[in-house]
Amino acid sequence: MYIDKENFVAWMERIMDRLDMQDKKIDRLLSGHNYLNGEKLLDNQDLCFMLKVSTKTLQRYRKKGILPYLTLDGKYFYRASDIHKLIRERTD
């Protein structure tokens, strides 16, 4: 099978673009810190540990609208400022 140079170069560029995207995702996951517009985001595991609650409790908070959340790539995240606000409201 023969592939001309133009097709080969085009395919290699697509492969390299895909690898670059995967590399960025891996770096983001390995850094352990997620940020959105400069604000730290916490995932379910971080928040469960921090608040000493179960994942079911977080699910209830989301369902009742007690705790605002974001969904990125099918994963729930919470803004640090929203968590601080929730803690202040619940402790007053």
N, C-alpha and C positions, 0 to 999 in steps of 0.2 A: 504494500500500500504506500502510495506516495502522497505527501502533504507538501503543498507549495510553501514558500518562505513566508508569504503574507499571512496565510492561515495559521501557520506555526507561531509566528510572532503574536498574532491576535489572541490565540489560545494561551500562550505563555503569560501575556499581560493579564488576562482574566484570572488565571491561576494565581499569579502574584498578588493581584488585588484581593482575592479571597483569602490568601495566606496572611496578608497585612491586616485584614479585618479580624481574623481569628487571633492573631498575635495581640492586637489591641484588647480583645475580650479577655484573653488569658492574663495580660498584664493587669487589667482592671480587677479581675477575680483574685489574683495573687496579692495585690496591694492590700486587700482586706478593708479598704475604705472606699465607700461610694459617696460621690458628691453630685449635687444638682444645683447649678448656678451658685457654686461656692458654699452651699449648705450641706452639712453631713446628713447622709441617709443611713438609717439603721434597718436591718432586715429582721425577720421574725426571731431568729436565734439570738441576735444581739438584744432585742427588746425583751424577750422572755427572761434572759439572764439578768438584764438591768432591772426590770420591774419585779422579778421573781414571780412570774405568772406563767400559766401554761399557754400553749398555742391555741387551745380552745377558747381561752379567755380573750386572747387577741382577736380571734374570729368573732366573738360576741361583740367586742368593742367596735370592730369594723361594721358589723351588721347593724348595730344600734346607732351608728354615726358618732360614737363617743370619740373615736380616734381617726382623724383623716389619714389616708394612705395613698400610695401610688403603686401602680402595677407596671413593672418593667420586665420584659421577657418572661412573663408568667410568674414573677416573684413579687411578693409584697415588700414595700419599703415605707418607712415612716420618717418624716422630717424631724430632726433633733429639736427644732423650735416647737413643733406640735407636741412632742413628748414633754418638754419642759412646761408648756402651757397646761397640759393635762395634769401633771404632777402638782403644779401650783393650785389649780382649781380644786383638785381632790384633797389637798391638805389644808385648805382654808376653812 
